[in-house]
Amino acid sequence: MRHRRVGSWAVVSVMVAGAVGGSAGAMPRGFGPQQVLYGMSEVAAKDGWAVGADGAKTLALHWDGRAWLRVRTPSPSSNAGPFSSSFLTSASMASAKDAWAVGPSLILHWDGTTWRPQKAPVESDYLLGAAAVSPTDAWAVGRAGLMQSTSGVALHWDGKAWTVLKTPNPGPRSSLAGVSAISATDVWAVGSYGGSSRGGYRGLKTYAVHWNGTSWRRVAVPSPPTGSALYSVSARSSRDVWAVGSSGSGSTTRALIVHWNGKSWRTVASPRLPSSEGYLSGVSARSSRDVWAVGSAYPRTVTLHWNGHFWRIVDAPSPGGPGTGALLSAVAARGSGGVWAVGDSGTRSGGAKTLILRWNGRFWTQR
């Protein structure tokens, strides 16, 4: 793929699964300053989080009802494989005094005042997704292991400590990229496995696992033969779950959307994206007739909306310097604060700056 920065967490999740060659991590667009957002929690009227990286350090922005303000976060250097910097990939909020953020070999907890690092139960873990249900019930997913010997991993918080709960291993180089919890007994996680050690989507396959309160089990999910991966999942009810990602071959990639109806996962048609290099990296379902998905169709941002019958493309700002473009990594639509999307846009110096969009009911505006 010719993405100018393999930094949308959708694409990084493929990399840590072993699908994309080269060095893994938040790879910069160029040599300019790098400020990017990879994930976000749901946003309340006066509370919400967006997380990512500021150069080699973690970045967390907080919504106070008027503006997004930076809050200090620990930035320990990662010793997990080739990651030498510290950054955050996902955030989830159970309450104003209980939020989680994760990254490579990194778990942070917000107690209403301070972000504090928490001890992870496994080493060399790349955590890509988080879901907080309550003070005694939270999840983090990603992959454990190094190089070609990797497997998807699910960590659970019980109010006292994080523990590893065994997940089905579908094959080599597996990774879980997204997680969404309906309740303590109904949780979904999605990701990919296989792929070529030389990079690309060839041989890459999707997979999904479900937690029933006792154990994780694998559930069949469509996987286009050209190579495919799922990056994000949003579970609204036991009969209404969406997951998004990409499929492709060589330099051509396209959006992949699947839906769980309570009995099986099925592919749902996606609009044709305005680029041969397209993917969806985030999804958030407000209701059965109101779902948002975001991503990129190089060099532009992509936002899609489901109205209960079909998906359509909704125009969104795509700032950036010449030849740099913009992308969206995550979307949050279920909070009382409305619909938000985050990512980054390129700068003329070859760097990147944070991109935050808000839906006002008629169109997207840049914050």
One Martini backbone bead per residue (centre of mass of N, CA, C, O) as a GRO file, in nm:
protein
  367
    1MET     BB    1   0.100   0.032   0.016
    2ARG     BB    2   0.081   0.411  -0.027
    3HIS     BB    3   0.077   0.518   0.241
    4ARG     BB    4   0.222   0.797   0.387
    5ARG     BB    5   0.092   0.678   0.670
    6VAL     BB    6   0.109   0.417   0.902
    7GLY     BB    7  -0.134   0.542   1.138
    8SER     BB    8  -0.374   0.439   1.110
    9TRP     BB    9  -0.498   0.201   1.317
   10ALA     BB   10  -0.585   0.015   1.102
   11VAL     BB   11  -0.301  -0.031   0.971
   12VAL     BB   12  -0.140  -0.105   1.223
   13SER     BB   13  -0.302  -0.364   1.284
   14VAL     BB   14  -0.187  -0.511   1.040
   15MET     BB   15   0.111  -0.495   1.110
   16VAL     BB   16   0.095  -0.656   1.389
   17ALA     BB   17  -0.012  -0.914   1.222
   18GLY     BB   18   0.199  -0.925   0.961
   19ALA     BB   19   0.104  -0.779   0.679
   20VAL     BB   20   0.308  -0.539   0.704
   21GLY     BB   21   0.587  -0.429   0.614
   22GLY     BB   22   0.831  -0.331   0.805
   23SER     BB   23   0.805  -0.098   1.027
   24ALA     BB   24   0.641  -0.072   1.324
   25GLY     BB   25   0.408   0.197   1.369
   26ALA     BB   26   0.418   0.545   1.395
   27MET     BB   27   0.451   0.647   1.095
   28PRO     BB   28   0.567   0.902   0.933
   29ARG     BB   29   0.531   1.125   0.679
   30GLY     BB   30   0.794   1.276   0.791
   31PHE     BB   31   0.994   1.544   0.955
   32GLY     BB   32   0.779   1.667   1.100
   33PRO     BB   33   0.557   1.732   1.311
   34GLN     BB   34   0.372   1.498   1.537
   35GLN     BB   35   0.005   1.498   1.542
   36VAL     BB   36  -0.210   1.234   1.653
   37LEU     BB   37  -0.525   1.049   1.613
   38TYR     BB   38  -0.660   0.713   1.695
   39GLY     BB   39  -0.871   0.768   1.941
   40MET     BB   40  -1.203   0.729   2.113
   41SER     BB   41  -1.451   0.815   2.301
   42GLU     BB   42  -1.724   0.885   2.414
   43VAL     BB   43  -1.937   1.185   2.408
   44ALA     BB   44  -2.024   1.416   2.619
   45ALA     BB   45  -2.117   1.728   2.695
   46LYS     BB   46  -1.844   1.737   2.926
   47ASP     BB   47  -1.714   1.455   2.805
   48GLY     BB   48  -1.397   1.334   2.669
   49TRP     BB   49  -1.177   1.131   2.449
   50ALA     BB   50  -0.852   1.179   2.286
   51VAL     BB   51  -0.601   0.973   2.121
   52GLY     BB   52  -0.223   0.948   2.084
   53ALA     BB   53   0.037   1.151   1.930
   54ASP     BB   54   0.352   1.333   2.024
   55GLY     BB   55   0.552   1.197   1.864
   56ALA     BB   56   0.702   1.004   2.132
   57LYS     BB   57   0.426   1.076   2.272
   58THR     BB   58   0.162   1.098   2.443
   59LEU     BB   59  -0.199   1.169   2.375
   60ALA     BB   60  -0.450   1.381   2.548
   61LEU     BB   61  -0.790   1.479   2.500
   62HIS     BB   62  -1.035   1.705   2.647
   63TRP     BB   63  -1.383   1.742   2.688
   64ASP     BB   64  -1.569   2.040   2.836
   65GLY     BB   65  -1.794   2.170   2.612
   66ARG     BB   66  -1.583   2.374   2.436
   67ALA     BB   67  -1.301   2.209   2.445
   68TRP     BB   68  -0.990   2.075   2.351
   69LEU     BB   69  -0.772   1.950   2.607
   70ARG     BB   70  -0.476   1.898   2.736
   71VAL     BB   71  -0.351   1.605   2.909
   72ARG     BB   72  -0.154   1.458   3.112
   73THR     BB   73   0.078   1.189   3.020
   74PRO     BB   74   0.228   0.912   3.019
   75SER     BB   75   0.571   0.816   2.849
   76PRO     BB   76   0.665   0.527   2.807
   77SER     BB   77   0.882   0.328   2.672
   78SER     BB   78   0.876   0.091   2.440
   79ASN     BB   79   0.960  -0.282   2.438
   80ALA     BB   80   0.781  -0.366   2.184
   81GLY     BB   81   0.978  -0.428   1.977
   82PRO     BB   82   0.990  -0.163   1.737
   83PHE     BB   83   0.879   0.010   1.961
   84SER     BB   84   1.015   0.340   2.077
   85SER     BB   85   0.752   0.466   2.140
   86SER     BB   86   0.472   0.662   2.276
   87PHE     BB   87   0.124   0.553   2.250
   88LEU     BB   88  -0.225   0.590   2.165
   89THR     BB   89  -0.517   0.396   2.035
   90SER     BB   90  -0.733   0.390   2.284
   91ALA     BB   91  -1.067   0.473   2.426
   92SER     BB   92  -1.259   0.450   2.745
   93MET     BB   93  -1.578   0.538   2.916
   94ALA     BB   94  -1.765   0.498   3.216
   95SER     BB   95  -1.672   0.778   3.347
   96ALA     BB   96  -1.543   1.070   3.476
   97LYS     BB   97  -1.369   0.853   3.687
   98ASP     BB   98  -1.357   0.622   3.433
   99ALA     BB   99  -1.075   0.559   3.231
  100TRP     BB  100  -0.927   0.428   2.924
  101ALA     BB  101  -0.590   0.364   2.789
  102VAL     BB  102  -0.411   0.241   2.498
  103GLY     BB  103  -0.105   0.054   2.399
  104PRO     BB  104   0.208  -0.024   2.367
  105SER     BB  105   0.265  -0.156   2.660
  106LEU     BB  106  -0.015   0.013   2.751
  107ILE     BB  107  -0.188   0.131   3.057
  108LEU     BB  108  -0.443   0.370   3.131
  109HIS     BB  109  -0.581   0.564   3.412
  110TRP     BB  110  -0.878   0.747   3.499
  111ASP     BB  111  -0.983   0.927   3.818
  112GLY     BB  112  -1.048   1.255   3.750
  113THR     BB  113  -0.726   1.370   3.758
  114THR     BB  114  -0.537   1.115   3.663
  115TRP     BB  115  -0.296   0.958   3.476
  116ARG     BB  116  -0.225   0.601   3.514
  117PRO     BB  117  -0.030   0.341   3.523
  118GLN     BB  118  -0.066  -0.007   3.439
  119LYS     BB  119  -0.042  -0.337   3.485
  120ALA     BB  120   0.049  -0.577   3.266
  121PRO     BB  121   0.015  -0.933   3.207
  122VAL     BB  122   0.182  -0.875   2.940
  123GLU     BB  123   0.432  -0.897   2.715
  124SER     BB  124   0.456  -0.767   2.410
  125ASP     BB  125   0.201  -0.577   2.376
  126TYR     BB  126  -0.065  -0.479   2.141
  127LEU     BB  127  -0.286  -0.232   2.202
  128LEU     BB  128  -0.603  -0.135   2.018
  129GLY     BB  129  -0.846  -0.189   2.229
  130ALA     BB  130  -1.136  -0.046   2.416
  131ALA     BB  131  -1.373  -0.139   2.699
  132ALA     BB  132  -1.602   0.023   2.918
  133VAL     BB  133  -1.851  -0.067   3.160
  134SER     BB  134  -1.709  -0.060   3.452
  135PRO     BB  135  -1.518  -0.060   3.739
  136THR     BB  136  -1.537  -0.407   3.698
  137ASP     BB  137  -1.547  -0.367   3.359
  138ALA     BB  138  -1.287  -0.433   3.124
  139TRP     BB  139  -1.130  -0.395   2.792
  140ALA     BB  140  -0.845  -0.540   2.605
  141VAL     BB  141  -0.697  -0.543   2.275
  142GLY     BB  142  -0.475  -0.754   2.055
  143ARG     BB  143  -0.132  -0.853   2.078
  144ALA     BB  144   0.097  -1.129   2.121
  145GLY     BB  145   0.421  -1.101   2.056
  146LEU     BB  146   0.669  -1.174   1.799
  147MET     BB  147   0.659  -1.129   1.490
  148GLN     BB  148   0.534  -1.441   1.377
  149SER     BB  149   0.459  -1.495   1.697
  150THR     BB  150   0.124  -1.439   1.704
  151SER     BB  151  -0.164  -1.333   1.912
  152GLY     BB  152  -0.454  -1.285   2.021
  153VAL     BB  153  -0.572  -1.052   2.280
  154ALA     BB  154  -0.745  -1.059   2.609
  155LEU     BB  155  -0.826  -0.816   2.850
  156HIS     BB  156  -0.925  -0.803   3.206
  157TRP     BB  157  -1.120  -0.599   3.428
  158ASP     BB  158  -1.221  -0.642   3.794
  159GLY     BB  159  -1.105  -0.382   3.986
  160LYS     BB  160  -0.785  -0.492   4.041
  161ALA     BB  161  -0.706  -0.653   3.764
  162TRP     BB  162  -0.525  -0.773   3.496
  163THR     BB  163  -0.625  -1.031   3.262
  164VAL     BB  164  -0.599  -1.323   3.080
  165LEU     BB  165  -0.821  -1.430   2.817
  166LYS     BB  166  -0.878  -1.679   2.629
  167THR     BB  167  -0.840  -1.707   2.276
  168PRO     BB  168  -0.889  -1.782   1.971
  169ASN     BB  169  -0.664  -1.930   1.727
  170PRO     BB  170  -0.677  -1.907   1.376
  171GLY     BB  171  -0.362  -1.826   1.339
  172PRO     BB  172  -0.116  -1.673   1.211
  173ARG     BB  173  -0.080  -1.352   1.285
  174SER     BB  174  -0.269  -1.250   1.512
  175SER     BB  175  -0.531  -0.984   1.563
  176LEU     BB  176  -0.685  -0.752   1.776
  177ALA     BB  177  -0.852  -0.425   1.715
  178GLY     BB  178  -1.155  -0.459   1.837
  179VAL     BB  179  -1.402  -0.348   2.094
  180SER     BB  180  -1.741  -0.445   2.225
  181ALA     BB  181  -1.983  -0.372   2.488
  182ILE     BB  182  -2.299  -0.458   2.620
  183SER     BB  183  -2.198  -0.659   2.846
  184ALA     BB  184  -2.071  -0.899   3.062
  185THR     BB  185  -2.212  -1.126   2.836
  186ASP     BB  186  -2.154  -0.914   2.571
  187VAL     BB  187  -1.876  -0.952   2.352
  188TRP     BB  188  -1.676  -0.794   2.094
  189ALA     BB  189  -1.417  -0.907   1.856
  190VAL     BB  190  -1.176  -0.790   1.609
  191GLY     BB  191  -0.977  -0.898   1.306
  192SER     BB  192  -0.666  -1.069   1.213
  193TYR     BB  193  -0.498  -1.309   0.986
  194GLY     BB  194  -0.203  -1.382   0.856
  195GLY     BB  195  -0.038  -1.331   0.588
  196SER     BB  196   0.247  -1.159   0.483
  197SER     BB  197   0.579  -1.089   0.567
  198ARG     BB  198   0.598  -0.878   0.307
  199GLY     BB  199   0.311  -0.783   0.283
  200GLY     BB  200  -0.001  -0.694   0.265
  201TYR     BB  201  -0.318  -0.876   0.191
  202ARG     BB  202  -0.212  -1.142   0.133
  203GLY     BB  203  -0.387  -1.386   0.322
  204LEU     BB  204  -0.579  -1.211   0.469
  205LYS     BB  205  -0.801  -1.249   0.760
  206THR     BB  206  -1.087  -1.257   0.919
  207TYR     BB  207  -1.208  -1.209   1.269
  208ALA     BB  208  -1.433  -1.335   1.535
  209VAL     BB  209  -1.527  -1.273   1.882
  210HIS     BB  210  -1.711  -1.411   2.175
  211TRP     BB  211  -1.854  -1.308   2.487
  212ASN     BB  212  -2.060  -1.495   2.748
  213GLY     BB  213  -1.907  -1.479   3.054
  214THR     BB  214  -1.687  -1.735   3.018
  215SER     BB  215  -1.610  -1.729   2.698
  216TRP     BB  216  -1.434  -1.751   2.403
  217ARG     BB  217  -1.561  -1.743   2.063
  218ARG     BB  218  -1.573  -1.830   1.743
  219VAL     BB  219  -1.702  -1.640   1.457
  220ALA     BB  220  -1.819  -1.630   1.162
  221VAL     BB  221  -1.673  -1.430   0.890
  222PRO     BB  222  -1.635  -1.249   0.635
  223SER     BB  223  -1.366  -1.325   0.372
  224PRO     BB  224  -1.216  -1.204   0.132
  225PRO     BB  225  -0.991  -1.351  -0.100
  226THR     BB  226  -0.798  -1.088  -0.135
  227GLY     BB  227  -0.806  -0.976   0.145
  228SER     BB  228  -0.856  -0.908   0.506
  229ALA     BB  229  -0.986  -0.663   0.760
  230LEU     BB  230  -1.061  -0.581   1.101
  231TYR     BB  231  -1.082  -0.268   1.317
  232SER     BB  232  -1.398  -0.234   1.399
  233VAL     BB  233  -1.655  -0.221   1.668
  234SER     BB  234  -2.030  -0.205   1.712
  235ALA     BB  235  -2.246  -0.269   1.991
  236ARG     BB  236  -2.597  -0.235   2.051
  237SER     BB  237  -2.685  -0.542   2.027
  238SER     BB  238  -2.741  -0.885   1.995
  239ARG     BB  239  -2.873  -0.789   1.685
  240ASP     BB  240  -2.657  -0.524   1.659
  241VAL     BB  241  -2.361  -0.542   1.464
  242TRP     BB  242  -2.061  -0.366   1.374
  243ALA     BB  243  -1.804  -0.394   1.109
  244VAL     BB  244  -1.477  -0.272   1.002
  245GLY     BB  245  -1.259  -0.226   0.696
  246SER     BB  246  -1.064  -0.424   0.461
  247SER     BB  247  -0.992  -0.488   0.111
  248GLY     BB  248  -0.742  -0.659  -0.102
  249SER     BB  249  -0.490  -0.603  -0.374
  250GLY     BB  250  -0.218  -0.470  -0.338
  251SER     BB  251  -0.291  -0.125  -0.413
  252THR     BB  252  -0.590  -0.229  -0.366
  253THR     BB  253  -0.851  -0.082  -0.167
  254ARG     BB  254  -1.145  -0.148   0.042
  255ALA     BB  255  -1.432  -0.147   0.185
  256LEU     BB  256  -1.551  -0.313   0.492
  257ILE     BB  257  -1.883  -0.453   0.573
  258VAL     BB  258  -2.037  -0.585   0.872
  259HIS     BB  259  -2.325  -0.786   1.006
  260TRP     BB  260  -2.506  -0.856   1.307
  261ASN     BB  261  -2.836  -1.037   1.360
  262GLY     BB  262  -2.794  -1.292   1.587
  263LYS     BB  263  -2.673  -1.532   1.376
  264SER     BB  264  -2.498  -1.358   1.156
  265TRP     BB  265  -2.253  -1.268   0.935
  266ARG     BB  266  -2.274  -0.989   0.694
  267THR     BB  267  -2.244  -0.840   0.405
  268VAL     BB  268  -2.231  -0.488   0.328
  269ALA     BB  269  -2.277  -0.252   0.120
  270SER     BB  270  -2.049  -0.024  -0.024
  271PRO     BB  271  -1.949   0.250  -0.126
  272ARG     BB  272  -1.766   0.393  -0.360
  273LEU     BB  273  -1.462   0.500  -0.336
  274PRO     BB  274  -1.248   0.788  -0.434
  275SER     BB  275  -1.039   0.531  -0.428
  276SER     BB  276  -0.794   0.266  -0.439
  277GLU     BB  277  -0.728   0.376  -0.127
  278GLY     BB  278  -0.939   0.215   0.092
  279TYR     BB  279  -1.085   0.260   0.430
  280LEU     BB  280  -1.206   0.139   0.752
  281SER     BB  281  -1.149   0.235   1.114
  282GLY     BB  282  -1.452   0.325   1.209
  283VAL     BB  283  -1.735   0.259   1.443
  284SER     BB  284  -2.082   0.390   1.523
  285ALA     BB  285  -2.384   0.307   1.703
  286ARG     BB  286  -2.697   0.455   1.778
  287SER     BB  287  -2.881   0.290   1.575
  288SER     BB  288  -3.050   0.112   1.332
  289ARG     BB  289  -3.055   0.424   1.169
  290ASP     BB  290  -2.758   0.517   1.312
  291VAL     BB  291  -2.451   0.504   1.141
  292TRP     BB  292  -2.091   0.531   1.170
  293ALA     BB  293  -1.812   0.574   0.935
  294VAL     BB  294  -1.447   0.572   0.906
  295GLY     BB  295  -1.159   0.709   0.701
  296SER     BB  296  -0.997   0.640   0.379
  297ALA     BB  297  -0.927   0.810   0.049
  298TYR     BB  298  -0.675   0.870  -0.101
  299PRO     BB  299  -0.640   1.200   0.036
  300ARG     BB  300  -0.915   1.142   0.196
  301THR     BB  301  -1.169   1.155   0.379
  302VAL     BB  302  -1.416   0.929   0.544
  303THR     BB  303  -1.783   0.925   0.550
  304LEU     BB  304  -2.041   0.712   0.677
  305HIS     BB  305  -2.403   0.638   0.642
  306TRP     BB  306  -2.669   0.475   0.821
  307ASN     BB  307  -3.044   0.452   0.759
  308GLY     BB  308  -3.143   0.126   0.747
  309HIS     BB  309  -3.067   0.060   0.420
  310PHE     BB  310  -2.800   0.242   0.360
  311TRP     BB  311  -2.496   0.351   0.242
  312ARG     BB  312  -2.336   0.680   0.261
  313ILE     BB  313  -2.172   0.950   0.153
  314VAL     BB  314  -2.014   1.208   0.355
  315ASP     BB  315  -1.905   1.500   0.361
  316ALA     BB  316  -1.562   1.604   0.448
  317PRO     BB  317  -1.303   1.731   0.574
  318SER     BB  318  -0.961   1.774   0.391
  319PRO     BB  319  -0.696   1.857   0.510
  320GLY     BB  320  -0.386   1.976   0.365
  321GLY     BB  321  -0.118   1.943   0.198
  322PRO     BB  322   0.058   1.885  -0.064
  323GLY     BB  323   0.046   1.535  -0.085
  324THR     BB  324  -0.100   1.447   0.205
  325GLY     BB  325  -0.365   1.482   0.349
  326ALA     BB  326  -0.634   1.281   0.507
  327LEU     BB  327  -0.758   1.120   0.817
  328LEU     BB  328  -0.964   0.869   0.981
  329SER     BB  329  -0.975   0.661   1.288
  330ALA     BB  330  -1.236   0.773   1.455
  331VAL     BB  331  -1.569   0.719   1.612
  332ALA     BB  332  -1.838   0.905   1.794
  333ALA     BB  333  -2.214   0.854   1.848
  334ARG     BB  334  -2.345   0.775   2.158
  335GLY     BB  335  -2.325   1.033   2.290
  336SER     BB  336  -2.452   1.337   2.422
  337GLY     BB  337  -2.228   1.510   2.240
  338GLY     BB  338  -2.235   1.346   1.983
  339VAL     BB  339  -2.061   1.359   1.673
  340TRP     BB  340  -1.730   1.220   1.625
  341ALA     BB  341  -1.398   1.278   1.469
  342VAL     BB  342  -1.064   1.134   1.422
  343GLY     BB  343  -0.715   1.241   1.330
  344ASP     BB  344  -0.529   1.356   1.038
  345SER     BB  345  -0.303   1.600   0.888
  346GLY     BB  346  -0.106   1.736   0.668
  347THR     BB  347   0.202   1.906   0.613
  348ARG     BB  348   0.440   2.093   0.445
  349SER     BB  349   0.679   1.968   0.637
  350GLY     BB  350   0.583   1.648   0.675
  351GLY     BB  351   0.371   1.634   0.882
  352ALA     BB  352   0.132   1.640   1.163
  353LYS     BB  353  -0.216   1.700   1.254
  354THR     BB  354  -0.482   1.730   1.418
  355LEU     BB  355  -0.821   1.587   1.370
  356ILE     BB  356  -1.149   1.746   1.427
  357LEU     BB  357  -1.488   1.633   1.408
  358ARG     BB  358  -1.834   1.766   1.370
  359TRP     BB  359  -2.175   1.688   1.393
  360ASN     BB  360  -2.472   1.910   1.333
  361GLY     BB  361  -2.696   1.742   1.135
  362ARG     BB  362  -2.572   1.838   0.830
  363PHE     BB  363  -2.255   1.875   0.896
  364TRP     BB  364  -1.916   1.897   0.891
  365THR     BB  365  -1.684   2.019   1.140
  366GLN     BB  366  -1.402   2.193   1.229
  367ARG     BB  367  -1.206   2.227   1.542
   0.00000   0.00000   0.00000
